[in-house]
């Protein structure tokens, strides 16, 4: 299935709607203006200021699939997923990353998660002991 994202004037993805691949192929092909126009004739925009942008569910084009509340960067012609936490930043690949690199040691730590309040990675071992990732020593520290 193909997808189209409804994007507002600020680039925010408001919704993602599935489309029939055959309709796209028979109307100019993927990423064509004709396919966009044909889709727009079938599914109306929420506002006349918005536009449809085709998205690849596999990320084959436009960087990655469109997601609700993500954005579309028209200058780079890519979709950017929604920002998961306020402290995270966009890297050179337009992917959100934590300000502290993800732990390089995962063995024995099946549950690793981001602690936004303290801006750090935490982990729970199989016995539910809580750990903090020390980015300087690259070790887990029991809390």
SVG drawing of the C-alpha trace seen along z (x, -y; Angstrom):
<svg xmlns="http://www.w3.org/2000/svg" viewBox="-13 -28 49 40">
<polyline fill="none" stroke="black" stroke-width="0.4" points="0.0,0.0 1.1,-3.5 0.5,-6.4 -0.1,-10.1 0.5,-12.5 -1.5,-15.6 1.0,-18.4 0.1,-21.9 1.9,-25.1 4.5,-24.6 5.3,-21.0 3.5,-19.2 2.0,-15.8 -1.7,-16.0 -2.7,-12.6 -1.4,-9.6 -3.9,-8.0 -3.4,-4.7 -3.7,-4.8 -4.1,-2.1 -0.7,-1.4 -2.5,-0.7 -4.1,-4.2 -0.7,-5.7 0.9,-3.6 -2.0,-4.3 -1.8,-8.1 1.8,-9.1 3.6,-6.8 5.1,-7.3 6.1,-10.8 4.4,-12.3 2.2,-15.4 -0.4,-13.6 -0.7,-10.9 -1.0,-13.6 -3.7,-15.4 -5.6,-12.1 -5.4,-11.2 -6.5,-14.7 -9.6,-14.3 -10.6,-11.2 -9.6,-12.4 -10.1,-16.0 -7.7,-18.0 -8.7,-19.3 -7.8,-22.8 -7.1,-24.4 -3.7,-25.6 -2.6,-22.0 -1.1,-19.7 -0.7,-16.0 2.8,-14.5 3.3,-10.9 5.1,-8.7 6.7,-5.4 5.7,-3.0 9.1,-1.4 11.1,-4.6 12.1,-3.9 11.8,-7.6 11.6,-10.8 13.9,-9.4 11.4,-7.5 7.7,-6.9 5.5,-9.8 4.1,-9.6 1.4,-11.5 2.8,-14.7 6.0,-14.3 7.1,-16.9 7.9,-17.1 11.0,-19.2 10.2,-20.4 13.7,-21.8 15.3,-18.3 12.2,-16.4 12.2,-14.1 9.9,-13.2 11.1,-13.6 9.5,-11.6 8.0,-13.4 10.4,-14.6 10.2,-12.0 11.6,-14.2 12.3,-17.9 16.0,-17.3 16.6,-15.3 18.2,-16.9 18.2,-16.2 21.4,-14.5 22.9,-14.9 20.5,-12.2 17.5,-14.1 16.9,-11.4 16.1,-12.4 18.9,-11.4 19.3,-11.7 21.9,-14.2 23.6,-11.3 24.6,-8.5 22.7,-5.2 24.5,-2.7 27.1,-0.7 26.6,2.2 23.2,3.8 24.1,7.4 22.2,8.2 20.1,5.1 16.9,6.1 15.0,2.9 16.8,-0.3 14.8,-3.6 15.3,-7.4 14.8,-9.4 13.9,-12.9 13.7,-14.5 17.3,-13.7 18.5,-13.5 20.1,-10.0 19.6,-6.4 18.3,-4.0 18.1,-0.2 16.4,2.6 18.1,6.0 16.1,9.3 15.7,9.0 14.3,5.4 17.4,3.7 17.6,0.2 20.8,-1.1 22.1,-4.4 24.3,-4.5 27.6,-6.4 28.6,-7.9 32.1,-8.7 33.1,-5.3 30.7,-3.4 29.4,-1.3 26.1,-0.6 25.9,-1.9 23.3,-0.5 20.9,-3.2"/>
</svg>
